[in-house]
C-alpha cells in the first residue's frame, strides 16, 4: 500500500491491457485513487467498474483537453499527487516516405500533447508529487522504420530532464520509464510475427520481452515516496540497452511482412 491516500491521473489507459492499464491496476493495488483517461471511454469505464476509480474521455491532441482533465481530477479527487503520461502510437515506415502530415500528427500526439499535459498538471499538483513519462528504448536506440516515433519520444524525454530541474524545489519528482518491446495492443501486429519476435529476443540479456505488469511495478516505485530519483530514465527492458536493437538487414523481411499484413 505504498500509494495509500495518493491521487493519480493516468493518460493513455484506454487500450485494453496496454501499459497505462497495467499501471492503473498496480496503483489501485497499492492504495491509490485514480482517474484514467483516453479516447475510448467504454474501455476506461470497463476497467474502473472492475478496479474502481474514475474514467474520463481525453484526446491529448485537442487544445485545452489537458486543462479540462486536470480540472476534472481536482473536482473528483480533491487534488493530484501523481501524474502518468502513457499516450503513444506507432507510425512505422521508411524515412524518405514520411509525409508532413505524418510528422505533424505524431508531433501533436507525442510531443505537443504531453508538453501541454505536463503544464496543466504542474499548475495543480501538490508539492512532493511524482510525474512519470512512459517512453521507449526506441527514443535512444536506433529502431528500423521508426524515425518519427523515436524523434518525438526523445524530445519529450529531454523535456522531463528540464522539468525535473525546474520543479525540484517543490519536491516534485519527474522521471521517464522506458520499456523495451512489451506485449501490448500497439505492439501486437509485430508480436504476432514470429520472425520479428525472434529477431528481438536474441538481443535481450534476460532472454525474453517484458510485460505490462513489470512496467506497472516500476511505475509504482517511481510514484512512491520511497523514490529518491528525478530527471532519470528508468529502463524496464530486460537489459536491452546493454546490447542493441536488431539491424536493418535482420529486420527488413520481418518489417515488410508486418506492414503488408496491416
Backbone as CSV, one residue per row, in Angstrom:
resi,resn,N_x,N_y,N_z,CA_x,CA_y,CA_z,C_x,C_y,C_z
1,UNK,0.839,-1.218,0.000,0.000,0.000,0.000,0.865,1.256,0.000
2,UNK,1.893,1.276,-0.854,2.812,2.414,-0.897,2.152,3.692,-1.366
3,UNK,1.013,3.569,-2.069,0.359,4.749,-2.634,-0.943,5.078,-1.910
4,UNK,-1.128,4.561,-0.729,-2.353,4.797,0.027,-2.538,6.299,0.254
5,UNK,-3.717,6.788,-0.099,-4.024,8.202,0.052,-3.573,9.072,-1.101
6,UNK,-2.850,8.514,-2.076,-2.384,9.284,-3.234,-3.465,9.343,-4.306
7,UNK,-3.447,10.435,-5.061,-4.414,10.639,-6.137,-3.655,10.749,-7.458
8,UNK,-4.007,9.844,-8.390,-3.221,9.718,-9.622,-4.077,9.928,-10.864
9,UNK,-3.526,10.666,-11.825,-4.120,10.812,-13.157,-3.257,10.032,-14.134
10,UNK,-3.895,9.154,-14.903,-3.164,8.294,-15.840,-3.758,8.473,-17.228
11,UNK,-3.031,9.107,-18.133,-3.492,9.295,-19.509,-2.904,8.211,-20.403
12,UNK,-3.712,7.738,-21.346,-3.264,6.688,-22.250,-3.590,5.307,-21.719
13,UNK,-4.767,5.162,-21.094,-5.131,3.885,-20.464,-6.384,3.279,-21.067
14,UNK,-6.719,3.651,-22.308,-7.958,3.126,-22.882,-7.731,1.920,-23.792
15,UNK,-6.480,1.581,-24.078,-6.205,0.372,-24.850,-6.248,-0.835,-23.930
16,UNK,-7.060,-1.819,-24.228,-7.202,-2.967,-23.338,-5.852,-3.637,-23.103
17,UNK,-5.494,-3.757,-21.826,-4.252,-4.413,-21.396,-2.999,-3.684,-21.872
18,UNK,-3.103,-2.383,-22.139,-1.896,-1.650,-22.506,-1.116,-1.255,-21.248
19,UNK,-0.005,-0.562,-21.421,0.836,-0.210,-20.274,0.090,0.720,-19.317
20,UNK,-0.692,1.665,-19.840,-1.462,2.552,-18.988,-2.422,1.788,-18.090
21,UNK,-3.076,0.775,-18.627,-3.994,-0.023,-17.822,-3.238,-0.851,-16.785
22,UNK,-2.081,-1.369,-17.154,-1.272,-2.130,-16.195,-0.843,-1.237,-15.032
23,UNK,-0.477,-0.004,-15.335,-0.103,0.950,-14.287,-1.305,1.257,-13.407
24,UNK,-2.470,1.452,-14.014,-3.678,1.737,-13.252,-3.986,0.602,-12.271
25,UNK,-3.907,-0.626,-12.739,-4.167,-1.781,-11.869,-3.198,-1.805,-10.688
26,UNK,-1.925,-1.562,-10.959,-0.941,-1.616,-9.890,-1.143,-0.469,-8.894
27,UNK,-1.461,0.710,-9.393,-1.674,1.854,-8.496,-2.846,1.584,-7.544
28,UNK,-3.932,1.035,-8.074,-5.079,0.718,-7.220,-4.692,-0.336,-6.190
29,UNK,-3.939,-1.345,-6.624,-3.485,-2.376,-5.691,-2.609,-1.796,-4.591
30,UNK,-1.916,-0.691,-4.913,-1.043,-0.037,-3.934,-1.781,1.026,-3.107
31,UNK,-3.103,1.163,-3.335,-3.899,2.032,-2.482,-4.276,3.381,-3.046
32,UNK,-3.930,3.669,-4.308,-4.201,4.989,-4.887,-5.638,5.125,-5.373
33,UNK,-6.146,6.350,-5.351,-7.362,6.713,-6.064,-6.913,7.183,-7.444
34,UNK,-7.591,6.740,-8.497,-7.116,7.028,-9.850,-8.205,7.646,-10.709
35,UNK,-7.755,8.466,-11.654,-8.579,8.912,-12.759,-7.844,8.495,-14.024
36,UNK,-8.440,7.584,-14.798,-7.812,7.125,-16.031,-8.468,7.812,-17.218
37,UNK,-7.668,8.112,-18.227,-8.151,8.925,-19.335,-7.633,8.399,-20.665
38,UNK,-8.439,8.593,-21.699,-8.058,8.174,-23.044,-9.205,8.395,-24.002
39,UNK,-9.033,7.950,-25.229,-10.006,8.237,-26.276,-11.180,7.266,-26.295
40,UNK,-11.023,6.064,-25.737,-12.086,5.056,-25.785,-12.719,4.940,-24.393
41,UNK,-13.747,5.734,-24.168,-14.355,5.823,-22.844,-14.933,4.489,-22.398
42,UNK,-15.475,3.708,-23.334,-16.073,2.439,-22.940,-15.032,1.494,-22.330
43,UNK,-13.817,1.512,-22.853,-12.754,0.679,-22.292,-12.341,1.179,-20.914
44,UNK,-12.284,2.486,-20.751,-11.927,3.062,-19.463,-12.967,2.706,-18.406
45,UNK,-14.243,2.835,-18.769,-15.304,2.538,-17.818,-15.347,1.055,-17.469
46,UNK,-14.998,0.200,-18.432,-14.940,-1.235,-18.131,-13.867,-1.518,-17.090
47,UNK,-12.737,-0.819,-17.188,-11.665,-1.033,-16.220,-12.041,-0.482,-14.845
48,UNK,-12.614,0.718,-14.802,-12.969,1.287,-13.497,-14.091,0.506,-12.823
49,UNK,-14.962,-0.109,-13.604,-16.002,-0.942,-12.998,-15.396,-2.172,-12.345
50,UNK,-14.219,-2.561,-12.814,-13.525,-3.725,-12.259,-12.650,-3.363,-11.066
51,UNK,-11.896,-2.264,-11.166,-10.901,-1.971,-10.132,-11.212,-0.727,-9.317
52,UNK,-12.220,0.050,-9.738,-12.540,1.298,-9.054,-11.875,2.486,-9.708
53,UNK,-12.138,3.660,-9.177,-11.567,4.878,-9.726,-12.532,5.595,-10.646
54,UNK,-12.008,6.543,-11.394,-12.806,7.409,-12.260,-12.284,7.299,-13.692
55,UNK,-13.172,7.517,-14.660,-12.801,7.446,-16.076,-13.195,8.738,-16.771
56,UNK,-12.377,9.161,-17.740,-12.671,10.392,-18.466,-12.207,10.289,-19.908
57,UNK,-13.044,10.749,-20.822,-12.618,10.828,-22.220,-11.568,11.933,-22.350
58,UNK,-10.493,11.625,-23.081,-9.385,12.577,-23.190,-8.674,12.388,-24.518
59,UNK,-8.586,13.463,-25.281,-7.845,13.470,-26.541,-6.674,14.425,-26.376
60,UNK,-5.478,13.892,-26.203,-4.304,14.699,-25.895,-3.952,15.676,-27.015
61,UNK,-4.473,15.445,-28.212,-4.183,16.342,-29.333,-5.066,17.596,-29.331
62,UNK,-6.129,17.599,-28.541,-7.043,18.742,-28.546,-6.547,19.836,-27.613
63,UNK,-6.442,21.060,-28.120,-6.063,22.200,-27.284,-7.055,22.356,-26.137
64,UNK,-6.551,22.516,-24.945,-7.403,22.688,-23.780,-7.823,21.401,-23.111
65,UNK,-7.583,20.253,-23.759,-8.030,18.980,-23.190,-7.317,18.661,-21.880
66,UNK,-6.028,18.956,-21.807,-5.276,18.661,-20.585,-5.759,19.514,-19.422
67,UNK,-6.029,20.788,-19.679,-6.549,21.663,-18.633,-7.887,21.141,-18.110
68,UNK,-8.755,20.720,-19.026,-10.060,20.184,-18.628,-9.895,18.915,-17.794
69,UNK,-8.972,18.055,-18.207,-8.762,16.795,-17.490,-8.259,17.042,-16.071
70,UNK,-7.307,17.949,-15.914,-6.770,18.217,-14.588,-7.805,18.907,-13.697
71,UNK,-8.644,19.752,-14.282,-9.732,20.345,-13.503,-10.693,19.256,-13.022
72,UNK,-10.975,18.296,-13.888,-11.851,17.185,-13.519,-11.234,16.352,-12.395
73,UNK,-9.924,16.130,-12.472,-9.239,15.383,-11.418,-9.328,16.109,-10.085
74,UNK,-9.156,17.418,-10.110,-9.253,18.201,-8.879,-10.663,18.107,-8.289
75,UNK,-11.666,18.147,-9.154,-13.048,18.094,-8.694,-13.392,16.718,-8.120
76,UNK,-12.967,15.647,-8.818,-13.371,14.303,-8.416,-12.528,13.730,-7.285
77,UNK,-11.235,14.110,-7.227,-10.352,13.509,-6.229,-9.861,14.493,-5.180
78,UNK,-10.085,15.774,-5.402,-9.693,16.774,-4.423,-8.243,17.187,-4.471
79,UNK,-7.504,16.707,-5.456,-6.090,17.047,-5.602,-5.396,16.059,-6.508
80,UNK,-4.141,16.342,-6.832,-3.349,15.486,-7.721,-1.966,15.305,-7.107
81,UNK,-1.582,14.055,-6.862,-0.260,13.740,-6.324,0.649,13.071,-7.353
82,UNK,0.039,12.328,-8.276,0.797,11.535,-9.252,0.193,11.746,-10.630
83,UNK,1.042,11.935,-11.617,0.589,12.092,-12.997,1.397,11.150,-13.883
84,UNK,0.698,10.372,-14.701,1.346,9.441,-15.636,0.945,9.820,-17.053
85,UNK,1.923,9.930,-17.929,1.695,10.216,-19.348,2.105,8.967,-20.131
86,UNK,1.095,8.208,-20.603,1.374,6.952,-21.299,0.746,6.915,-22.683
87,UNK,0.469,8.090,-23.246,-0.118,8.164,-24.583,0.969,7.904,-25.623
88,UNK,0.643,7.135,-26.636,1.619,6.898,-27.703,1.016,6.087,-28.827
89,UNK,1.652,6.153,-29.964,1.214,5.372,-31.119,2.418,5.113,-32.013
90,UNK,2.342,4.027,-32.742,3.411,3.697,-33.674,2.986,4.067,-35.087
91,UNK,3.859,4.728,-35.824,3.585,5.060,-37.223,4.812,4.664,-38.035
92,UNK,5.038,3.354,-38.178,6.259,2.897,-38.835,6.248,3.146,-40.341
93,UNK,7.431,3.280,-40.886,7.580,3.458,-42.319,8.948,4.014,-42.663
94,UNK,9.377,3.877,-43.904,10.681,4.386,-44.325,10.768,5.913,-44.171
95,UNK,11.912,6.398,-43.762,12.105,7.829,-43.523,11.765,8.659,-44.758
96,UNK,12.207,8.241,-45.923,12.001,9.027,-47.137,10.551,9.041,-47.605
97,UNK,9.719,8.190,-47.043,8.310,8.159,-47.408,7.432,8.847,-46.368
98,UNK,8.050,9.438,-45.362,7.308,10.135,-44.320,6.756,11.454,-44.858
99,UNK,5.475,11.698,-44.645,4.855,12.932,-45.124,4.841,13.989,-44.020
100,UNK,4.611,15.221,-44.412,4.472,16.294,-43.425,3.273,16.025,-42.517
101,UNK,2.216,15.467,-43.096,1.033,15.137,-42.306,1.376,14.115,-41.219
102,UNK,2.165,13.103,-41.578,2.601,12.096,-40.598,3.386,12.760,-39.469
103,UNK,4.304,13.627,-39.855,5.166,14.288,-38.877,4.351,15.179,-37.941
104,UNK,3.415,15.923,-38.497,2.601,16.807,-37.671,1.708,16.022,-36.720
105,UNK,1.148,14.919,-37.192,0.278,14.105,-36.340,1.048,13.537,-35.152
106,UNK,2.221,12.949,-35.413,2.988,12.339,-34.337,3.551,13.386,-33.384
107,UNK,3.849,14.568,-33.900,4.332,15.646,-33.039,3.227,16.122,-32.101
108,UNK,2.009,16.245,-32.620,0.885,16.620,-31.755,0.653,15.559,-30.677
109,UNK,0.763,14.308,-31.069,0.448,13.204,-30.165,1.533,12.962,-29.120
110,UNK,2.801,13.022,-29.525,3.879,12.562,-28.644,4.840,13.663,-28.186
111,UNK,4.585,14.897,-28.594,5.433,15.987,-28.129,4.594,17.174,-27.637
112,UNK,3.798,17.762,-28.519,2.989,18.920,-28.113,1.978,18.515,-27.047
113,UNK,1.270,17.422,-27.269,0.258,16.977,-26.318,0.830,16.707,-24.929
114,UNK,1.882,15.880,-24.803,2.483,15.665,-23.484,3.032,16.940,-22.858
115,UNK,3.600,17.829,-23.665,4.109,19.112,-23.162,2.984,19.870,-22.448
116,UNK,1.837,19.983,-23.124,0.703,20.705,-22.543,0.102,19.943,-21.354
117,UNK,0.145,18.640,-21.410,-0.341,17.794,-20.308,0.467,18.054,-19.041
118,UNK,1.793,18.114,-19.177,2.633,18.401,-18.013,2.408,19.827,-17.497
119,UNK,2.216,20.765,-18.416,1.917,22.138,-17.995,0.669,22.178,-17.125
120,UNK,-0.394,21.550,-17.605,-1.657,21.561,-16.872,-1.512,20.870,-15.521
121,UNK,-0.773,19.781,-15.477,-0.589,19.035,-14.230,0.201,19.844,-13.209
122,UNK,1.292,20.446,-13.631,2.178,21.142,-12.697,1.543,22.402,-12.114
123,UNK,0.547,22.954,-12.784,-0.184,24.099,-12.224,-1.011,23.691,-11.007
124,UNK,-1.363,22.405,-10.934,-2.327,21.960,-9.933,-1.771,20.941,-8.936
125,UNK,-0.622,20.355,-9.222,-0.109,19.271,-8.385,0.320,19.736,-7.008
126,UNK,0.163,18.844,-6.051,0.674,19.086,-4.707,2.196,19.002,-4.717
127,UNK,2.846,19.797,-3.871,4.295,19.680,-3.723,4.634,18.278,-3.218
128,UNK,5.769,17.764,-3.668,6.178,16.425,-3.254,5.574,15.313,-4.085
129,UNK,4.966,15.658,-5.210,4.331,14.657,-6.056,5.307,14.004,-7.029
130,UNK,4.730,13.233,-7.959,5.541,12.490,-8.926,4.887,12.523,-10.299
131,UNK,5.701,12.797,-11.326,5.266,12.707,-12.716,6.072,11.605,-13.386
132,UNK,5.374,10.753,-14.141,6.022,9.645,-14.834,5.668,9.727,-16.311
133,UNK,6.681,9.826,-17.145,6.503,9.822,-18.591,6.868,8.437,-19.122
134,UNK,5.926,7.780,-19.781,6.211,6.461,-20.360,6.758,6.663,-21.766
135,UNK,8.012,6.284,-21.955,8.684,6.460,-23.239,9.015,5.088,-23.835
136,UNK,10.219,4.925,-24.339,10.599,3.688,-25.015,12.106,3.655,-25.210
137,UNK,12.669,2.447,-25.229,14.090,2.356,-25.571,14.334,2.861,-26.988
138,UNK,13.266,2.895,-27.793,13.393,3.412,-29.155,13.714,4.891,-29.219
139,UNK,13.627,5.590,-28.083,13.964,7.010,-28.061,15.466,7.236,-28.120
140,UNK,16.251,6.223,-27.763,17.704,6.406,-27.780,18.453,5.254,-28.429
141,UNK,17.772,4.172,-28.817,18.373,3.112,-29.608,17.748,3.157,-30.994
142,UNK,18.552,3.026,-32.023,18.048,3.129,-33.390,17.133,1.953,-33.699
143,UNK,15.919,2.279,-34.123,14.901,1.268,-34.385,14.451,1.394,-35.838
144,UNK,14.590,0.327,-36.584,14.288,0.335,-38.009,12.857,0.798,-38.292
145,UNK,12.717,1.793,-39.183,11.407,2.225,-39.635,10.610,3.038,-38.634
146,UNK,11.272,3.594,-37.596,10.545,4.306,-36.551,11.122,5.706,-36.324
147,UNK,11.437,6.409,-37.397,12.071,7.725,-37.267,11.196,8.716,-36.508
148,UNK,9.920,8.840,-36.887,9.039,9.806,-36.238,8.804,9.415,-34.784
149,UNK,8.529,8.162,-34.549,8.273,7.681,-33.191,9.462,7.982,-32.287
150,UNK,10.656,7.625,-32.752,11.850,7.801,-31.934,12.148,9.272,-31.680
151,UNK,12.005,10.109,-32.708,12.328,11.531,-32.563,11.401,12.227,-31.572
152,UNK,10.095,11.943,-31.643,9.157,12.606,-30.741,9.297,12.086,-29.309
153,UNK,9.554,10.791,-29.141,9.789,10.246,-27.804,11.050,10.848,-27.187
154,UNK,12.096,10.982,-27.984,13.344,11.558,-27.471,13.141,13.005,-27.039
155,UNK,12.321,13.753,-27.779,12.068,15.147,-27.432,11.401,15.280,-26.074
156,UNK,10.378,14.476,-25.805,9.686,14.588,-24.520,10.540,14.028,-23.394
157,UNK,11.413,13.055,-23.688,12.347,12.561,-22.667,13.258,13.684,-22.175
158,UNK,13.719,14.513,-23.092,14.592,15.605,-22.675,13.810,16.671,-21.911
159,UNK,12.566,16.890,-22.295,11.730,17.807,-21.538,11.618,17.349,-20.081
160,UNK,11.523,16.050,-19.850,11.449,15.519,-18.483,12.643,15.994,-17.660
161,UNK,13.830,15.967,-18.241,15.026,16.403,-17.507,14.966,17.903,-17.195
162,UNK,14.485,18.671,-18.166,14.347,20.117,-17.949,13.373,20.387,-16.807
163,UNK,12.239,19.714,-16.808,11.225,19.937,-15.780,11.685,19.438,-14.416
164,UNK,12.412,18.330,-14.393,12.916,17.807,-13.119,13.811,18.831,-12.443
165,UNK,14.619,19.508,-13.219,15.494,20.547,-12.678,14.685,21.752,-12.205
166,UNK,13.686,22.141,-12.990,12.926,23.354,-12.680,12.005,23.179,-11.474
167,UNK,11.425,21.987,-11.307,10.416,21.800,-10.268,10.913,20.983,-9.077
168,UNK,12.203,20.705,-9.053,12.760,20.002,-7.904,12.594,20.753,-6.606
169,UNK,12.592,22.076,-6.670,12.444,22.890,-5.458,11.094,22.663,-4.784
170,UNK,10.122,22.199,-5.546,8.819,21.878,-4.968,8.739,20.418,-4.513
171,UNK,9.837,19.701,-4.651,9.852,18.302,-4.246,9.142,17.385,-5.215
172,UNK,8.857,17.877,-6.420,8.170,17.049,-7.416,9.215,16.270,-8.217
173,UNK,9.092,14.960,-8.186,9.988,14.082,-8.938,9.403,13.851,-10.329
174,UNK,10.231,14.007,-11.351,9.761,13.854,-12.739,10.734,12.924,-13.456
175,UNK,10.258,11.741,-13.817,11.109,10.708,-14.395,10.462,10.069,-15.620
176,UNK,11.287,9.398,-16.392,10.828,8.639,-17.550,10.974,7.148,-17.275
177,UNK,10.002,6.397,-17.727,10.049,4.934,-17.683,10.105,4.446,-19.130
178,UNK,11.151,3.685,-19.467,11.347,3.257,-20.857,11.302,1.740,-20.990
179,UNK,10.165,1.202,-21.439,10.103,-0.232,-21.712,10.798,-0.572,-23.027
180,UNK,11.150,-1.827,-23.164,11.538,-2.350,-24.463,10.272,-2.832,-25.160
181,UNK,10.390,-3.920,-25.896,9.217,-4.493,-26.544,8.333,-5.143,-25.479
182,UNK,7.058,-4.756,-25.441,6.096,-5.284,-24.471,4.865,-5.747,-25.243
183,UNK,4.263,-6.823,-24.798,3.080,-7.371,-25.466,1.868,-6.501,-25.135
184,UNK,1.632,-5.496,-25.964,0.520,-4.567,-25.799,-0.262,-4.490,-27.116
185,UNK,-1.458,-3.893,-27.107,-2.212,-3.769,-28.356,-1.424,-3.056,-29.455
186,UNK,-0.652,-2.009,-29.100,0.117,-1.278,-30.106,1.180,-2.167,-30.754
187,UNK,1.772,-3.063,-29.950,2.853,-3.910,-30.451,2.361,-5.237,-31.015
188,UNK,1.060,-5.542,-30.855,0.575,-6.870,-31.205,0.814,-7.260,-32.655
189,UNK,0.625,-6.338,-33.634,0.903,-6.747,-35.015,2.334,-7.221,-35.220
190,UNK,3.277,-6.638,-34.476,4.671,-7.056,-34.566,4.910,-8.331,-33.760
191,UNK,4.255,-8.428,-32.598,4.430,-9.591,-31.740,3.930,-10.857,-32.416
192,UNK,2.908,-10.730,-33.247,2.335,-11.900,-33.915,3.199,-12.407,-35.056
193,UNK,4.238,-11.645,-35.406,5.161,-12.066,-36.459,6.357,-12.760,-35.809
194,UNK,6.461,-14.063,-35.997,7.483,-14.844,-35.293,8.894,-14.406,-35.654
195,UNK,9.117,-14.036,-36.904,10.438,-13.587,-37.324,10.822,-12.289,-36.616
196,UNK,9.868,-11.380,-36.515,10.107,-10.119,-35.815,10.427,-10.377,-34.345
197,UNK,9.635,-11.243,-33.719,9.806,-11.532,-32.301,11.161,-12.176,-32.031
198,UNK,11.521,-13.163,-32.821,12.799,-13.849,-32.613,13.983,-12.919,-32.854
199,UNK,13.838,-11.995,-33.802,14.919,-11.053,-34.082,15.196,-10.161,-32.890
200,UNK,14.165,-9.891,-32.082,14.340,-9.050,-30.894,14.841,-9.836,-29.688
201,UNK,14.236,-10.980,-29.428,14.534,-11.712,-28.195,16.013,-12.034,-28.071
202,UNK,16.672,-12.288,-29.169,18.092,-12.648,-29.105,18.958,-11.520,-28.545
203,UNK,18.443,-10.279,-28.546,19.217,-9.136,-28.038,18.875,-8.790,-26.588
204,UNK,17.987,-9.524,-25.976,17.623,-9.277,-24.577,18.469,-10.156,-23.664
205,UNK,19.348,-9.573,-22.830,20.161,-10.392,-21.938,19.333,-11.315,-21.049
206,UNK,18.129,-10.890,-20.657,17.287,-11.750,-19.819,16.480,-12.757,-20.633
207,UNK,16.627,-12.728,-21.947,16.089,-13.790,-22.780,14.610,-13.736,-23.099
208,UNK,13.935,-12.638,-22.791,12.511,-12.516,-23.121,12.131,-11.041,-23.153
209,UNK,10.962,-10.761,-23.711,10.452,-9.399,-23.701,9.737,-9.137,-22.377
210,UNK,9.393,-7.878,-22.129,8.774,-7.511,-20.865,7.261,-7.654,-20.875
211,UNK,6.666,-7.418,-19.698,5.218,-7.480,-19.548,4.693,-6.139,-19.023
212,UNK,3.405,-5.922,-19.228,2.782,-4.717,-18.700,2.856,-4.654,-17.187
213,UNK,2.721,-5.810,-16.537,2.780,-5.843,-15.072,4.134,-5.372,-14.559
214,UNK,5.203,-5.703,-15.270,6.536,-5.255,-14.853,6.674,-3.741,-15.008
215,UNK,6.046,-3.190,-16.041,6.034,-1.727,-16.186,5.229,-1.088,-15.060
216,UNK,4.108,-1.728,-14.683,3.303,-1.217,-13.587,4.054,-1.211,-12.275
217,UNK,4.846,-2.252,-12.034,5.633,-2.331,-10.801,6.680,-1.224,-10.752
218,UNK,7.326,-0.974,-11.888,8.335,0.087,-11.939,7.696,1.456,-11.743
219,UNK,6.523,1.660,-12.329,5.818,2.935,-12.174,5.406,3.154,-10.723
220,UNK,5.001,2.084,-10.044,4.602,2.208,-8.636,5.774,2.674,-7.777
221,UNK,6.977,2.189,-8.089,8.155,2.658,-7.360,8.412,4.136,-7.628
222,UNK,8.375,4.544,-8.893,8.616,5.948,-9.229,7.571,6.860,-8.596
223,UNK,6.357,6.363,-8.432,5.278,7.168,-7.866,5.340,7.244,-6.348
224,UNK,6.030,6.307,-5.715,6.014,6.214,-4.264,7.007,7.182,-3.622
225,UNK,6.772,7.473,-2.356,7.668,8.356,-1.628,8.995,7.684,-1.294
226,UNK,9.115,6.387,-1.577,10.393,5.688,-1.418,11.410,6.118,-2.467
227,UNK,10.910,6.677,-3.568,11.764,7.005,-4.706,12.519,8.314,-4.469
228,UNK,13.838,8.263,-4.568,14.670,9.469,-4.491,15.397,9.624,-5.825
229,UNK,14.603,9.753,-6.880,15.112,9.933,-8.232,14.344,11.056,-8.893
230,UNK,15.030,11.845,-9.691,14.335,12.797,-10.552,15.217,13.089,-11.764
231,UNK,14.566,13.321,-12.894,15.287,13.568,-14.137,15.948,12.327,-14.699
232,UNK,15.517,11.147,-14.257,16.149,9.898,-14.672,15.267,9.147,-15.667
233,UNK,15.901,8.216,-16.362,15.202,7.359,-17.316,15.372,5.916,-16.845
234,UNK,14.310,5.359,-16.273,14.358,4.005,-15.723,14.074,3.000,-16.829
235,UNK,15.063,2.179,-17.137,14.948,1.202,-18.211,14.292,-0.079,-17.694
236,UNK,13.126,-0.410,-18.233,12.424,-1.641,-17.868,12.392,-2.501,-19.126
237,UNK,13.566,-3.022,-19.477,13.717,-3.620,-20.811,14.568,-4.877,-20.822
238,UNK,14.724,-5.514,-19.677,15.474,-6.773,-19.661,16.923,-6.641,-20.079
239,UNK,17.491,-5.445,-19.928,18.901,-5.244,-20.270,19.165,-4.930,-21.721
240,UNK,18.123,-4.637,-22.483,18.295,-4.375,-23.917,19.314,-3.288,-24.226
241,UNK,19.393,-2.182,-23.462,20.385,-1.148,-23.788,21.831,-1.630,-23.682
242,UNK,22.054,-2.773,-23.026,23.407,-3.314,-22.960,23.871,-3.827,-24.317
243,UNK,22.925,-4.104,-25.176,23.254,-4.649,-26.490,22.782,-3.679,-27.571
244,UNK,21.792,-4.061,-28.323,21.316,-3.213,-29.424,19.966,-3.725,-29.868
245,UNK,19.333,-2.979,-30.758,18.147,-3.474,-31.433,18.581,-4.209,-32.697
246,UNK,17.712,-5.049,-33.250,18.079,-5.760,-34.481,18.508,-4.810,-35.584
247,UNK,19.428,-5.258,-36.418,19.932,-4.438,-37.515,18.895,-4.294,-38.614
248,UNK,19.147,-3.356,-39.516,18.236,-3.137,-40.636,18.110,-4.389,-41.486
249,UNK,19.228,-5.088,-41.724,19.179,-6.305,-42.532,18.342,-7.383,-41.862
250,UNK,18.506,-7.517,-40.544,17.735,-8.528,-39.821,16.247,-8.220,-39.830
251,UNK,15.923,-6.936,-39.769,14.547,-6.534,-39.619,13.792,-6.360,-40.928
252,UNK,14.484,-6.224,-42.037,13.826,-5.822,-43.275,12.688,-6.756,-43.668
253,UNK,12.961,-8.055,-43.705,11.925,-9.004,-44.132,10.777,-9.046,-43.142
254,UNK,11.086,-9.071,-41.849,10.041,-9.118,-40.841,9.197,-7.852,-40.872
255,UNK,9.856,-6.709,-41.029,9.146,-5.442,-41.048,8.204,-5.374,-42.252
256,UNK,8.673,-5.824,-43.410,7.840,-5.812,-44.594,6.634,-6.732,-44.442
257,UNK,6.831,-7.878,-43.792,5.728,-8.804,-43.555,4.658,-8.170,-42.662
258,UNK,5.090,-7.509,-41.617,4.143,-6.868,-40.697,3.385,-5.769,-41.391
259,UNK,4.082,-4.909,-42.143,3.436,-3.783,-42.801,2.441,-4.255,-43.856
260,UNK,2.772,-5.308,-44.572,1.866,-5.811,-45.595,0.616,-6.439,-45.003
261,UNK,0.716,-6.896,-43.741,-0.422,-7.521,-43.074,-1.368,-6.501,-42.473
262,UNK,-0.918,-5.245,-42.323,-1.756,-4.229,-41.686,-2.773,-3.640,-42.661
